[in-house]
Amino acid sequence: MATAPRLSPDLTDGRNLSLLVQLRWIAVLGQIATISVASMVIGVVLPLAPMMLVLAVLIVMNLISRTRFRAWRWATTLEMVVDVVALTTQLALSGGATNPFIILYLLQVTLSAVLLPRRITWALVGLICLFLALLIPLHLPLLLPPGMELFPIYVTGMVVGLIVDAVLIAAFVTRITGNLRDRTERLSRMQQRTMEDEHIVRMGLFASGAAHELGTPLASISVILGDWRHAASDPEQREDIATMQKAVDRCKAIVTGILMTSGEVRGESPRPTTVQNFVEDLANDWADLRDFEGLVLQNSFEPDMPIVLDATLKQMLMNVLDNALEVSPDWVGLDARRVADDLLLVVRDHGPGFAPEILSEIGRPYRSTKERPGRGLGLFLTMSAVRKLGGDITAVNGDAGAEVRVRLPLISMALRKKDV
């Protein structure tokens, strides 16, 4: 049993089928021109009615190809077989193996070698060889005008056929291989996305487990610090204990954020808000958790609109702010504005900027100049969360430091009735 063609019914199949349709239109026009010149100019007697019937079949095939055959996995094979049969019929009606345009079989073989699986290609080659053998005894002879020799016409036709073959093969095969190359690149990107998603799942499970494990000791430390604070009589000791308690509270907030990101906080779901409130909450919560007073916020998003977001995106955007804080401990800028139908968040810092080799691979895991384990994962996770919403992240080096731009489509965050 023959196997199905390698090309699945996807975008690449549609493009290649369109190329075959274009090639068939060229073949129809070329045959009309050739028949007209041969019969009207040279004076060759041809069976015009059956030859025009073959052209009509090709035209009908073209008209239905874009609708009925596009989603059928055998469409490419069927259409190439029809083209071979049509060419054979025209040759049989016009001299058979003595017709110089018999060389056009090479075009069909070349296209099948590019488009079809090996077995089907060899089957088509076998079919062409069978037709060639049948064309020797089974054909209508070319009826030339009196006194005209066949050889000069044959040589001229052979040269024209070679030129047509070369031009069509060069034009269409390069475009078909380009389509196949595009499909390979798309599959490679999809595979990379799948690997990244699996990586995110593994990290999420690890982070969730670590957060659960840290919850108990943090609670114990908080209770002990509370007892110490009540028992301490020295104001300096009370101040030290308060500082430690604040650090423990920050750790607990981070653990809660991890659990929220992995969806394990009890019954909590995304809350409706507005873009301006979301940006304000993001800036205030991040600055409070880091006890940082150098954040400069410019929230110029207008007009405001209702949205709904889960904690994942907020936590991921905090990662971007954390990266800026690490290289610019005195100043971090956050701008929010509307660009067409997108929310644009711009995080700036006064650090040294991104290294050139990092800019070219921004957002890939473990691509960072930080000399510690887990480097580069923050921006990788942020980019993954943003891409799930249809957005993107770009990074550039400005005059005073680095700049990370996060673009989020508003339609992916818009508040719907079911979210209320």
N, C-alpha and C positions, 0 to 999 in steps of 0.2 A: 504494500500500500504506500502511496506517495505521501510524503510529509507535507504539512502546510507550509506556505511561504514563511520565510524568516521575519518578514516585515509584519508587525502587528498593526491592527487598524487604528493607528494613531495619527498624529499630525504629520509625521514623515510620510506615511502611506498616502495621505491626502495630497501632499505636495508632489510626490512622484506620479500619482495618478493624473494630476493636473498637467504635468510635463508630458505624459503619454498622450493626453488629449490634444495638447498643443502640437505635438509631433504628428498626430493623425491629421489635424487640420492642414499642416504643411504638406503632408503626403497627398491629401485630397486635391489641394490647389496645384501641386506639382504634377499630379496625374492628369488633371484637366488641361494644364498647359502642354504637357507632352503629347497627349492624344490630339489636341487641337493642331499642334505644329505638324505632327506626323501625318494626319489625315488631310489637313487643309493646305499646308505649305509643301510638304514633301510629296504628298499624293499617295501615301500608303493606305491600302484598303483595310479598315479595321471593323470588327463587329461592335459598333458603337452602343447598341441597346444593352447587351449584357455587361459591357464594361461600365456604362453609366449606372447600371443596377448595382454593381459592386461598390461604386462610389456612394450611392444612396445608402447602402448598408453601413458604410463607414461613418457617414454623416449622422445616421440614426444612432449608432453606437456612441458617438460623441455627445449627442444631445442627452442621452439617458445616463451617461457615465457619472455626471456630477451629482446625481440624486440617488439612483438605485444601487450603484456599485460601490460608492465611496466607503460604506460601512461593512462591506463584504471582504473577508480576508483573502478570497481567491480572485478578487477583481483584477489584480495585476496580471496573474497567470492567464485568465480568460481573455483579457484584452490583447495580450501579446499573441496568443494562439489565433485570435480573430485576425490580427494584422498579418500574420504569416499566411493564413488561408486566403485572405484578400489579395495579397501580393502574388501568391501562386496562381490564383484564378486569372488575374490580369496578365501574368506571363503566359499562361496556357492559351489565352485568347489572342496573343500577339507574338507568336513565334516560339514559345517555350524556351528551351535551353539556348536557342540562338538569339534571344533578346538580350542586348547588352545590359539592361537594367536588372539582370539576374544578380548582379553584385550587391544589390540592396539587401539581400539576405544577411550579409555581414553586419548590417546595422541591427537587425533583429537579434542576432547571436550576441553582439556586444551588449545590448540593453539587457537581455536575459541574464548574462553573466554578472551584471552589476546588481540587478534587482531581485533575482529569483534564487532559491536554494540550488545547490549543486545538482541534485537529482532531477529537478524540474528543468534546469538548464540543459542537461544532457538529453533529457527526453525531447525538449524542443529542437535540439540539434539533430537528433535522430529523425524527428518529423520533417525537418527541412531537407535532410539527406534523402528521405523517402520521396518527398515532392520533387526534388531535383531529378531523381531517377525516373519518376513518372513523366516529367516534363519532356524527356527525350522522345518517347514514342507518342505521348498524348498531348498534342497541341495543335492549334490552328496555324498554318503557315502564314508568314508575312507576305502579302501580295504587293510587290513593289511595282511602280510604274514601268512601262516598257523601256528597256534600254538602261535602267538604273541597276548598278551593282550593289550587293549587300555589304561587301567588306568596308567601304568608306563610311557607310552609315553605322556599321557595327563599331568601328574604331571611335567615331565621334560619340556615339552613345556610351561606350565604355569609359571614355574620358569624362564625360558629363556625370556618369554614375559614380565614378571614383571621387570627383570633386564634391558631389552631393553627400556621399557617404562620409567623407572626411570632415566636412563642415558640420553635419548633424551629429556625428559621434563626438567631436570636440565640444560642441555647444551643449548637448544634452547630458552627456556622461559627466562632464564637470559639474553641472548643476545637480545631478542626481547624487553624485558622491558628496557634494556639499551638504545636501539634505541628510544623508546618512551620517556625516561628520557632526552635524548639529544634533542629531538624535543621540549620538554617543556622548556628546558633551552634556546634554540634558540628563541622561541616565547617570552620568558620573556625578553631576551636582545632586541628583536625588539620592544617590548612594551616600554621598558625603553628608547630606542633611539627615539621613537615617542614622548614620553613625553618630552624628552630633546629638540627635535626640536620645539615642540609647545612652550616650555618655551623660546627658543631663539627668535621665532617669536614675542611673546609678549614683550620681552625686546627690540627687534629691533623697534617695533612700538612705544614703550614708549620713547626710545632714540631719534628716529626720530622726534617725536612730541616735545620733550624737546629742541632739537636742533633748530627747527623752532622758538619756543618761545624765545629762548635765542638770536637768530640772531638780532632781532630789538633792544633790549636794548644795546647789545654790539656795534652795529653800532652807536647808539646815544652817548654812552660813548666815542667812538673813535672820533666823531665829536667834542664833548665838549673838549676833551683833546687836539685836534688840535688847537682849538681856544685859550685855555689856554696857549699852548706852544708859540703861536705867541704873546700873550699879556704879557707874563711873561718877566720881565727884569732882575730878579735875577737869576744868573747862577745855584744856588742851587735848585731853584724852577724848572728851565728847566730840570735839571737832574732828579728830582723826577717825573716830568710829563713824561719824556722819559721812566723811569722805569715802570710807570703805563701803558703807551702806549704799551710797550713790553709785559706786562702781558695780556693786552686786546688782542693783536695780537696772543698770545699763545692760549687764550680762543677761538678766532675765528678759529684758525687752528684746534683746537680740535673739534669744532662744524662742520667744513668742513669735518674732518675725519669721524665723525659720519654719516653725510649725504652721504659721499662716500661709507661707509660700507653698508648703507641701500639702495644704488643704486639711490639716489635722486639728485646727481649732474648733471646738465644739460648736456646731450649728451656725458658724459665721459664714455669711455669703457676701458677695460684692454689694457695696452700699451705693445708692444713687447719690450723686454729688454734681458739682459743676466744674468746668475746666479751671476757673479761677480759684475755687476752693481747693481743688485737688493740688494745684501748684502751691498754694499757700500752705496747705497741710504738709506737703512733701518737704518744703523748705523749713518750716518750723519744727517738724518732728526730727528731721535730720540734724538740724543745728542743736536742738535740745539734747538729743542722745549723745552727741559728740561734745557738748558744752563748748560750742564754737560760736564766736561772735563776729567772725569775719566774712559771713555769707552776705553777698549783695544780690538782692532779688529785684528783677524788673519784670513784673507780671503785667504785660500789655496785651493780653489776649482779649480781643473784642470782635464781635459781641460775644458775651458769655453764653454758654449752652450747657444743658444737662447731659451728664455722661454717667456711665457705670463702669467701674474698674475693680478688679480684685487686688489683693495685697501683693501679688507676685510682681506686677509691673512697678509698684511703688518701691518694693525692696530692691528690684533690679536697678532702678534709677538712683537709688541711694548708693549703689555700688559705683556708679559713675562719679557721684559727688565725692565718695571716699577716695577714689583714685586721684581726683583733683586735689583733695586735702593733703594727701601724702606728699605731693611734690610742691604744694603751695600752702604751707601751714598758716599763713597770715591772711590770705584772701582767696575766696572762691566766688565766682559769679554764676548766677543762674538767670537766664532770660527765657521768657515764655511769650510767644506771639503766634498769631494766626497767619498762615501762608496758604492762600486759596482754601482748600478743604482739608488742610492738615494742621495739626498742632506741632509747632516746632519748639523744642526745648534745647537751649544752647548752654553748655557748661564750660566755663572758662577758668583758667588758672594762670598764675604768674610763675610757673615752673620752667624747666629747661625745654619743654616740648617733647614730641615723640621723635624717636630715632627713625631715620629713613627706612630701615629694614622693618620696623614695626608698623609704620604707616601702610606699607604695601600688604600687610597681612593682619590688619586690625580686626579684632573680633575672633580670631582663631585661638583655640585653647593652647595654653603654655607658650604664647608668643608675647613675651614681656622682658623688659630689662631689669625687673625686680629679681634680686638674688634670694629667693625663698621659695619653699614648696607651694604649689597651687597658683603660681604666678600666671596672670593672664586669664584666669577663669572668670573673674567678675565681669569683665567686658564681654566675654564669650557668652555667659548666661544672659546678660542684658540684651545682647544682639539677638539671641534665640527668642527671648520673650517678645521683643519688639517685632521680629519677623512674623511671629504667629499672628500679630495684629495687622500685618500687611505693611509695616513701616520699615525703616532702615536707619542705620547709624553710620555717620561719616566722621572722620577725624582729620583735622588740619592743624598746622602750626601757624599761630598768629604772630603779631609783632611782640607781644608781651608774654606769650606762653602758648599752651595747647588749647584747642577748642574742639569739643565733641558735640555734634549736632544730632539730636534724636528727632526723627520725623514720625508722627503717628497719625494715620488717617482718622479723621473724626467719625466717619461712618462706622468704623469698627468699635468705637466707644460710645456711640449714641445711645441715649436712654430710650428703651422701648416700653410698650405698655406692660409686657410680661415681667419687666424688671422692677416695676413700681410696687 
